[in-house]
């Protein structure tokens, strides 16, 4: 027997941002990820594919940075691949320290 769950969405007021459904948020998670999250994922060797160019970024894998993590990626463009066995290949040669 399969049961379906229905999520009740409340109507947003002018002061609240428009609600997005869950699948839209999941799809948008990998697009335009903050550079701070990319730096954290590469620093902690979280498996994933990371690409950034200007203000655009794409991440397949990775995770969100912890609240107090100060690092960021400083280059204009780059690519990184982190594998599950803690191997990393990246075009980024800088540090993650804030400037």
N, C-alpha and C positions, 0 to 999 in steps of 0.2 A: 504494500500500500504506500503510495506516494502522497505526502502532504505538501501543500504549497503555503509558504508564508507570505503575507502581504504586509508591506511596510506602510504605515500611515504617515503621509507627509503633511505637516502643518503649513498653512498658508503664511508666507512671509510678509512682513509689513515693510514699509519704506525704510525703516531703520535697520532691518536685517538684510544680509546679502541673500540673493536668490539661492534656493536650495538646489543642489545637483543630486542626481540619483547616484547610487553607489558604483554602477558600471562606468559612468563618466569620470568619476574620481580615479578609479583604477586605471582606466585608459590614459588619463592625463598624468599619472604618477611618474612615468618614465620620460616625459617631455618637459623641457625647460626646468630641469632640476637645479636648485641653487648650487653655486660653485662650492659652497661650504660643505654640502652633502657629498659632492664628488671628492673633495679633499679628505674628508673623514673616511669615506669608503676605501680610498686608495691607501690612506695612512694605516687603517686597521686591516688591510688585505681582505676586504669583503669581496667575494667573487662577483664579477660583472664586467660589462663592456661599457666604457665611458667615453663620450665624445663631446667636445665643446668647441664652439666657434663664435667669437663675439659674445652676444647676449644669448645665443641659442645653445642648448645642451640636450643631449640624449643619454639616458642611462638605462641599461638593461641589467638588472641586478642591483646590488648595492643596498644602502640603507640610509635613513635620515641621521643627521649628525646629532650628537648629544647636546643638551642645552648649553653647557659651558664650553663647548669646543670652539676655540678662537680661529682655527686655520681656514685657509681658502686657497684656491688655485689662482695664480697671478698671471698666467700666460693668456694671450688672446685666443689661441687655438691649440688643441691637443687631442690625443687619443690614448686610451689606456685599456689594457686587458688584464684582469686579475683572475687567475684560475683557482679552483678549489684546493690545489696542493700548495698554496702560498707562493706561486710564481707570479711575477708581475712584469709586463712589458708596457712601457709608456714612452711617449715623446716628451713628457714634462720633466724638466731637469731642475726646477726651482725648489724652493722650500714652501711649506704650508703656513709659515708664521704670518701673523697680521702685519700690515705695514701702516 
